Amino acid sequence: MPTKKQIAAFKKQGQYPRKTKNWLRYRQKEPKEFLEFRIKKLSPTRQLVVGKLKKTGKWVVQSVMKKRNLKKTG
């Protein structure tokens, strides 16, 4: 989990959550810390972005993704 300081920095960058067309992405670590990424589906509405760390080679969560509720009213 990101620290309060990291969340504040991510919010300042417009990255917490980062909104895409269909997803809200909650960054856990900076992308520059990773060599490669993969998506792991948890459910139809939740996914994880996992990445291989440059320093250790371990796979850890980079972002948590939650499906956006795009229902239109009216």
C-alpha distances in whole Angstrom, upper triangle without the diagonal:
4,7,9,11,10,10,13,14,13,15,18,18,18,15,13,14,16,19,21,24,23,19,16,14,10,9,6,8,12,15,17,15,16,20,20,18,18,18,17,19,17,20,22,20,16,15,13,13,13,15,16,16,19,19,18,19,16,15,11,9,10,10,10,14,16,19,21,24,27,30,32,34,38
4,7,8,6,6,10,10,10,12,14,15,15,12,11,13,15,18,20,24,23,19,16,13,10,8,5,7,10,13,15,14,16,19,20,18,19,19,19,21,20,22,24,21,18,17,15,14,15,15,17,16,18,18,19,20,17,16,13,11,10,10,11,15,17,20,21,24,27,30,32,34,38
4,5,5,6,9,10,10,12,14,15,16,14,12,15,17,20,23,27,26,22,19,16,13,11,9,10,12,16,17,16,19,22,23,22,23,23,23,24,23,26,27,25,22,21,18,18,18,19,20,18,21,20,21,22,20,19,16,14,14,14,15,18,20,23,24,27,29,32,34,36,40
4,5,5,6,9,10,10,12,14,15,14,12,14,17,20,23,26,26,22,19,17,13,12,11,12,14,18,20,19,21,25,26,24,26,25,25,26,25,27,29,25,23,22,20,20,21,22,23,22,24,23,24,26,24,23,19,17,16,16,16,19,20,24,24,26,29,31,33,35,38
4,5,5,6,9,10,11,13,14,13,12,15,17,20,23,27,27,24,20,18,14,13,12,12,13,17,18,17,20,24,25,24,26,26,27,28,27,29,31,28,25,24,22,21,21,22,23,21,22,22,23,25,24,23,20,18,16,16,18,20,22,25,25,28,30,33,35,36,40
4,5,5,6,8,10,11,12,11,10,12,14,18,21,24,24,21,17,15,11,9,8,8,9,13,14,14,17,20,21,20,22,22,23,25,24,27,28,25,22,21,18,18,18,18,20,18,19,19,21,22,21,20,17,15,13,13,15,17,19,23,23,26,28,31,33,35,38
4,5,5,6,8,10,10,9,7,9,12,15,18,22,22,18,15,12,9,8,8,10,11,14,16,16,19,22,22,21,22,22,22,24,23,25,26,22,20,19,17,17,18,19,21,20,22,22,23,24,23,21,18,15,13,12,13,15,17,20,20,23,25,28,30,31,35
4,6,5,6,9,10,10,8,11,13,16,20,23,24,20,17,15,12,11,12,13,13,16,18,18,21,25,25,24,25,25,26,27,27,28,29,25,23,23,21,20,22,22,24,22,24,24,26,27,26,24,21,19,16,15,17,18,20,22,22,24,26,29,31,32,35
4,5,5,6,9,8,9,12,13,16,19,23,23,20,17,15,12,11,11,11,10,14,15,16,18,22,23,22,24,24,25,27,27,29,29,26,24,23,21,19,20,20,22,20,21,22,24,25,24,23,20,18,15,15,17,19,20,23,23,26,27,30,32,34,37
4,5,5,6,5,5,8,9,13,15,19,20,17,13,11,9,7,9,9,9,12,13,15,17,20,20,19,21,21,22,23,24,25,26,22,20,19,17,16,18,18,20,19,20,22,23,24,23,21,18,16,13,12,13,15,17,19,19,22,24,27,29,31,34
4,5,5,5,5,7,9,12,15,18,19,16,13,12,10,10,12,13,13,15,17,18,20,24,24,22,23,23,24,25,25,26,26,23,21,20,19,18,20,21,24,23,24,25,27,27,26,24,21,18,16,14,15,16,17,19,18,21,22,25,26,28,31
4,5,7,8,11,11,14,17,20,22,19,16,15,13,12,14,15,13,16,17,19,21,24,25,24,26,25,27,28,28,29,29,26,24,24,22,21,23,23,25,24,25,26,28,29,28,26,23,21,18,17,18,19,20,22,21,24,25,28,29,31,33
4,5,8,10,9,12,15,18,20,17,15,13,12,11,13,13,11,13,14,17,19,21,22,21,23,23,25,26,27,28,28,25,23,22,20,19,21,20,23,22,22,24,26,27,26,24,22,19,16,15,17,17,19,21,20,23,24,27,28,30,33
4,6,7,6,9,12,15,17,14,12,11,11,10,14,14,13,14,16,19,20,23,22,21,22,21,24,24,25,26,25,22,21,20,19,18,20,21,24,23,24,26,28,28,27,25,22,19,16,14,15,15,16,18,17,20,20,23,24,27,29
4,5,4,8,11,14,15,12,10,8,7,7,10,11,10,11,14,16,17,20,19,17,19,18,20,21,22,23,22,19,18,17,15,14,17,17,20,20,21,23,25,25,23,21,18,15,12,10,12,12,14,16,15,19,20,23,24,27,30
3,5,8,12,15,15,12,8,7,5,6,9,11,12,13,16,17,19,22,21,19,20,18,20,20,20,21,21,18,16,16,15,14,17,18,21,21,23,24,26,25,24,21,18,15,12,10,10,11,12,14,14,17,19,22,23,26,29
4,6,9,13,12,9,6,5,5,7,10,13,13,14,18,19,19,22,21,19,19,17,18,18,18,19,19,15,14,14,14,14,17,18,22,22,24,26,27,26,25,22,19,15,13,10,9,9,10,12,11,14,16,19,21,23,26
4,7,10,11,8,6,5,7,8,12,13,13,13,16,18,18,21,20,17,18,16,18,18,19,20,19,16,15,14,14,13,16,18,21,21,23,26,27,26,25,22,19,16,13,10,10,9,11,12,11,14,15,19,21,23,26
4,7,8,6,5,6,9,11,15,17,16,16,19,21,21,23,21,19,19,17,19,18,19,19,17,14,14,14,15,15,18,20,23,24,26,29,30,28,27,24,22,18,16,12,12,10,10,10,9,12,12,16,17,20,23
4,6,5,6,8,11,13,17,18,18,16,20,22,21,23,20,18,17,15,17,17,19,18,16,14,14,14,15,14,18,19,23,24,26,29,30,28,27,24,22,19,16,13,13,10,10,10,9,12,11,15,17,20,23
4,6,9,11,14,16,20,22,21,20,23,25,24,25,23,20,19,17,19,18,19,18,16,14,15,15,17,17,20,22,26,27,29,32,33,31,30,27,25,21,19,16,15,12,12,9,8,10,9,13,14,18,20
4,7,10,13,16,19,21,21,20,24,25,24,25,22,19,18,15,16,15,16,14,12,10,11,12,14,15,19,21,25,27,29,32,32,30,29,25,23,20,18,15,13,10,9,6,5,8,8,11,14,17,20
4,6,10,12,15,18,18,17,21,22,21,23,20,17,16,13,14,13,14,13,11,9,9,9,11,12,16,18,22,24,26,29,29,27,26,22,20,16,15,11,10,6,6,5,5,9,10,13,16,19,23
4,7,10,13,15,16,16,20,21,20,23,21,17,17,14,15,14,15,15,14,10,10,10,11,12,16,18,22,23,25,28,28,27,25,22,19,15,13,10,8,6,5,6,6,10,11,15,17,20,23
4,6,9,12,13,13,16,17,17,19,17,14,14,12,13,14,14,15,15,12,10,9,9,9,12,15,18,19,22,24,24,23,21,18,16,12,10,6,6,5,7,9,10,13,15,19,21,24,27
4,6,9,11,12,16,16,16,19,18,15,15,14,15,15,15,16,17,14,11,11,10,10,12,14,18,18,21,22,23,22,20,17,14,10,9,5,5,6,8,11,12,16,18,21,23,26,29
4,6,7,9,12,12,13,16,15,13,14,14,15,16,17,18,19,17,14,12,10,9,11,12,15,15,17,19,20,19,18,15,12,9,6,4,7,9,11,15,16,19,21,24,27,29,33
4,7,9,12,11,12,16,15,13,15,14,15,17,17,19,21,18,15,13,10,10,10,11,14,13,16,17,17,17,15,13,10,7,5,5,7,11,14,17,18,22,24,27,30,32,36
4,6,9,7,9,13,13,12,14,15,16,19,19,22,23,21,18,16,12,10,10,10,12,10,12,13,14,15,13,12,9,8,5,7,10,13,17,20,21,25,27,30,33,35,39
4,5,6,8,12,12,12,15,16,18,21,22,24,25,23,20,17,14,12,12,10,12,10,12,13,15,15,15,14,12,11,7,9,13,15,18,21,22,26,27,31,33,36,39
4,5,6,9,9,9,12,14,16,19,21,23,24,22,19,17,14,10,10,8,10,9,10,13,15,14,14,13,11,11,7,9,13,15,18,21,22,26,27,31,33,36,39
4,5,8,10,11,15,17,20,23,24,27,28,26,23,20,17,14,13,10,11,9,9,11,14,14,15,14,13,13,10,13,17,18,22,24,26,29,30,34,36,39,42
4,7,10,11,14,17,19,22,23,26,28,26,23,20,16,13,12,9,8,6,6,8,10,10,11,11,11,11,9,12,16,19,22,25,27,30,32,36,38,41,44
4,6,7,11,14,16,20,21,24,26,25,21,18,15,11,9,6,5,4,5,8,10,9,10,9,9,10,9,12,15,18,21,24,26,30,31,35,37,40,44
4,7,11,14,17,20,22,25,27,26,23,19,16,13,11,7,6,6,5,9,10,8,10,10,11,13,11,15,18,20,23,25,28,31,33,36,39,42,45
4,7,11,13,17,20,22,23,23,20,17,14,10,8,5,6,8,9,12,13,10,11,9,11,12,11,13,16,17,21,23,25,29,30,33,36,39,43
4,7,10,13,16,19,19,19,16,13,10,7,6,4,7,9,11,15,15,12,12,9,10,9,8,10,13,14,17,19,22,25,26,30,33,36,39
4,7,10,13,15,16,17,14,10,8,6,5,6,9,12,15,18,17,14,13,9,10,10,10,11,12,12,16,17,20,24,25,28,31,34,38
4,6,10,12,13,13,10,7,6,5,6,9,12,15,18,21,20,17,15,12,11,10,10,10,10,10,12,14,17,20,22,25,28,31,35
4,6,9,11,12,9,6,5,6,7,10,13,16,20,22,20,18,15,12,11,10,11,11,10,10,12,14,17,20,22,25,28,31,35
4,6,7,9,7,4,6,9,11,14,17,20,23,25,24,21,19,15,14,12,14,12,10,9,11,11,15,18,20,22,26,29,32
4,7,8,5,5,7,11,12,16,19,21,25,27,25,23,20,16,15,13,15,13,10,10,10,11,15,17,20,22,26,28,32
4,5,5,7,10,13,15,19,22,25,28,30,29,26,24,20,19,16,17,15,12,11,10,10,13,15,17,19,23,25,29
4,6,8,12,14,17,21,24,26,30,32,31,29,26,22,21,18,19,16,13,11,9,8,11,12,14,16,20,23,26
4,7,11,14,17,20,24,26,29,31,30,28,26,22,20,17,17,14,11,8,6,5,8,10,12,14,18,20,24
4,7,10,13,17,20,22,26,28,27,25,22,18,16,13,14,11,8,6,5,6,10,12,15,17,21,24,27
4,7,10,13,17,19,22,24,23,21,19,15,13,10,11,9,6,5,7,8,12,15,17,20,23,26,30
4,6,10,13,15,19,21,20,18,15,12,10,7,8,6,5,6,9,11,15,18,20,23,26,29,33
4,7,10,13,16,18,18,16,14,10,9,6,5,5,6,7,11,13,16,20,21,25,28,31,34
4,7,9,13,15,14,12,10,6,5,4,5,7,9,11,14,17,20,23,25,29,31,35,38
4,6,9,12,11,9,8,5,6,6,6,9,12,14,18,20,23,26,28,31,34,37,41
4,6,9,8,5,5,4,7,9,9,13,15,18,21,24,26,30,32,35,38,41,45
4,6,6,5,6,6,7,10,10,13,16,19,23,26,28,32,33,37,40,43,46
4,6,6,8,10,11,13,13,16,20,22,26,29,31,34,36,40,42,45,49
4,6,8,11,12,15,14,18,21,24,28,31,33,37,39,42,45,48,51
4,5,9,10,14,14,18,21,24,28,31,33,37,39,42,45,48,51
4,7,9,13,14,17,20,23,26,29,32,35,37,40,43,46,50
4,6,10,12,15,17,20,24,27,29,33,35,38,41,44,48
4,7,9,12,14,17,20,23,26,29,31,35,38,41,44
4,6,9,11,14,18,21,24,27,29,32,35,38,42
4,6,7,11,14,17,20,23,26,29,32,34,38
4,7,10,14,17,19,22,24,28,30,33,37
4,6,10,13,15,19,21,24,27,30,33
4,7,10,13,16,18,22,24,27,31
4,7,9,13,15,18,21,24,28
4,6,9,12,15,18,21,24
4,7,9,12,15,18,22
4,6,9,12,15,18
4,6,9,12,15
4,6,10,13
4,6,10
4,7
4
